[in-house]
């Protein structure tokens, strides 16, 4: 078909072939964004694991803020921070709570015998998920592989080693390593943002002015 013929065919096409502009302006096609709030998250100092994930959120003993520093070899300066400060929605926080409640940390050695600060102790620690009764029944009914979860002496609830603290702050500063950490979830639970809490704008970031390099 020549360009002329194609153009003619377009000009004479039935009006039903036209997709109306209104279908591209309907609001349901635009995803809604839940409000986000600042949280300080991480693993406790005595945790046998240096980092893990829970509810799709990363929990770490420490993170690093990296800045360019022309005066140093390698041109970078690193600022170690305790845990991380993240924007989380209420749904994410509820997901953290749900996942943490069904997970335990198991070590090859009993906690009383384990040196929690040794690299060896951290490597042998494993996070295990406790399946629900319905999942166990489905596994048995369908003949799915994999062994059933069996509690072991020395299992510790994952919440014993995680903290997730709501921060009612504007542009919170990152906490340096050595800062006193919040209590664990197993000690104080998990506080959701209050109903009148200020949502964090998408453009708002943490305050890193202390780490500026001239």
C-alpha positions in Angstrom: 0.0 0.0 0.0 1.4 3.4 -1.0 1.5 6.3 1.4 -1.2 8.0 -0.6 -3.5 5.0 -0.4 -2.8 4.6 3.3 -3.6 8.2 4.0 -6.9 7.8 2.1 -7.8 4.7 4.0 -7.2 6.6 7.3 -9.3 9.5 6.2 -12.3 7.3 5.3 -12.0 5.0 8.3 -15.3 4.5 10.3 -15.6 6.7 13.3 -15.9 3.4 15.4 -12.2 2.8 14.8 -11.3 5.9 16.9 -10.4 5.3 20.5 -11.8 8.3 22.4 -9.5 10.6 24.3 -11.7 10.1 27.4 -10.4 6.5 27.9 -7.0 8.0 28.5 -8.1 10.4 31.1 -9.9 8.2 33.6 -8.6 8.5 37.1 -8.8 4.7 38.0 -5.9 4.2 35.5 -3.7 6.3 37.8 -2.3 4.4 40.8 -2.9 6.0 44.2 0.1 6.6 46.4 -0.2 5.8 50.1 1.0 8.4 52.6 4.6 7.7 53.8 6.2 8.4 57.2 9.8 8.4 58.5 10.9 5.3 60.4 14.3 4.4 61.9 14.9 0.7 61.2 17.7 -1.8 61.8 18.9 -4.8 63.8 20.0 -4.6 67.4 23.7 -4.6 68.5 23.4 -8.1 69.9 21.8 -9.6 66.8 23.6 -12.7 65.5 22.7 -11.5 62.0 24.1 -8.2 60.6 21.2 -7.7 58.2 17.9 -9.3 57.1 14.7 -8.4 55.3 11.2 -8.4 56.9 8.0 -7.5 55.1 10.1 -6.4 52.1 12.1 -3.9 54.1 15.8 -4.2 54.7 17.0 -4.2 58.3 20.8 -3.6 58.8 23.1 -3.1 61.7 24.7 -0.2 59.8 24.6 1.6 56.5 27.1 4.0 54.9 26.6 7.5 53.5 29.2 7.9 50.8 30.3 11.4 49.8 32.8 12.5 47.1 35.9 13.8 48.7 38.7 15.0 46.3 41.1 15.3 49.2 41.1 11.6 49.9 42.6 8.7 48.0 39.7 7.1 46.1 37.9 10.4 46.2 35.2 9.2 48.6 34.5 9.6 52.3 32.3 7.1 54.1 30.1 7.9 57.1 28.8 4.8 59.0 25.2 5.1 60.2 23.2 3.1 62.7 20.5 1.3 60.8 18.6 3.3 58.2 16.0 6.0 58.1 13.3 5.1 55.5 9.9 6.3 54.3 7.3 3.7 55.0 3.6 3.5 54.6 1.2 2.2 57.2 0.7 -0.9 55.1 4.4 -1.6 55.0 4.6 -1.3 58.8 1.7 -3.7 59.2 3.4 -6.1 56.8 6.7 -5.9 58.9 4.7 -6.8 62.0 2.9 -9.7 60.3 6.2 -11.2 58.9 8.2 -10.7 62.1 5.6 -12.5 64.2 6.2 -15.7 62.1 9.9 -15.7 62.0 12.6 -17.0 64.3 16.4 -16.8 64.4 18.2 -20.1 64.7 21.9 -20.5 65.5 24.0 -23.6 65.3 25.0 -22.9 68.9 22.8 -22.1 71.8 22.7 -18.4 72.6 24.4 -19.0 76.0 27.4 -20.5 74.1 27.4 -18.1 71.2 29.7 -15.1 70.9 27.1 -12.7 69.4 29.8 -10.3 68.2 32.0 -12.9 66.4 31.9 -13.2 62.6 31.5 -16.9 63.0 28.4 -16.5 65.2 26.8 -14.2 62.6 27.4 -16.5 59.7 25.7 -19.5 61.3 22.5 -17.7 62.2 19.5 -18.3 60.0 16.1 -16.7 59.8 13.3 -19.3 59.6 9.7 -18.7 58.8 7.0 -20.5 60.8 4.2 -21.6 58.4 0.5 -21.2 59.3 -1.6 -24.2 60.2 -3.5 -23.8 56.9 -0.2 -23.8 55.0 0.9 -27.0 56.8 -2.4 -28.7 55.9 -2.1 -27.6 52.3 1.4 -29.0 52.1 0.3 -32.4 53.5 -2.8 -32.5 51.3 -0.9 -31.7 48.1 2.2 -33.7 48.9 4.5 -30.7 48.5 8.1 -31.3 49.3 10.0 -29.8 52.1 10.1 -30.6 55.8 7.7 -29.3 58.4 9.0 -26.6 60.7 10.1 -28.0 64.1 10.9 -25.6 67.0 14.4 -26.0 68.3 16.0 -25.1 71.6 17.5 -21.7 71.3 15.1 -20.3 68.6 14.7 -16.6 69.2 11.8 -14.5 67.8 13.1 -12.3 65.0 11.4 -9.3 66.7 13.9 -9.7 69.5 16.6 -8.4 67.1 14.6 -5.8 65.1 13.8 -2.2 65.8 11.4 0.0 63.8 10.8 3.4 65.4 8.4 6.0 64.1 10.0 9.4 63.8 7.9 12.5 64.1 10.5 14.7 62.5 11.0 16.9 59.5 14.1 15.9 57.5 15.5 13.6 60.2 19.2 13.3 60.6 20.9 10.0 60.0 22.1 8.5 63.3 25.9 7.8 63.5 27.1 4.4 64.6 27.3 4.5 68.4 24.0 6.3 68.9 21.8 4.6 71.4 19.4 2.3 69.5 15.6 2.1 70.0 14.2 -0.9 71.9 13.4 -4.0 69.9 10.0 -4.9 68.6 9.8 -7.7 71.2 10.3 -5.1 73.9 8.0 -2.3 73.0 6.0 -3.4 70.0 5.5 -1.4 66.8 4.0 2.1 66.8 2.0 3.1 63.8 1.9 6.8 62.8 -1.0 8.6 64.6 -4.1 9.5 62.6 -3.0 13.2 62.5 0.6 12.4 61.6 2.2 14.6 58.9 2.8 12.6 55.7 6.2 13.0 54.3 6.3 14.7 50.9 7.9 12.8 48.1 10.5 15.5 47.7 11.6 15.4 51.4 14.9 13.8 52.2 16.9 13.1 55.3 19.2 15.9 56.6 22.8 15.1 55.6 24.2 18.6 56.2 26.6 17.3 58.8 28.3 15.2 56.2 28.9 17.9 53.7 32.4 18.1 52.4 33.8 21.5 51.5 
